[in-house]
Amino acid sequence: MLDVALEPGSTKHFADTPAGFVTRFKWLKQGGVKKICCEATGGFEQRLTRAAWDQAFDMFQTNSLWSGTLINA
């Protein structure tokens, strides 16, 4: 499973599968999202990054320390 949040309190869970990617990106596009930031997790983020680029999202990766700062802001 992959957790995705548009803003605090609006988290959804999606399967980490090709079908889950389709559903996730559809939900993000409906929310007006154009940029995605994900935590780099030892290579697990690579499929997500490639799929996001294929769907014309701007994709950014960050380390866990910086992600935590965003969450707690």
Secondary structure, DSSP 8 states (H G I E B T S, - for coil): -EEEESSTT-EEEE-SSHHHHHHHHHHHHHTT--EEEEE--TTTTHHHHHHHHHTT-EEEEE-HHHHHHHHT-
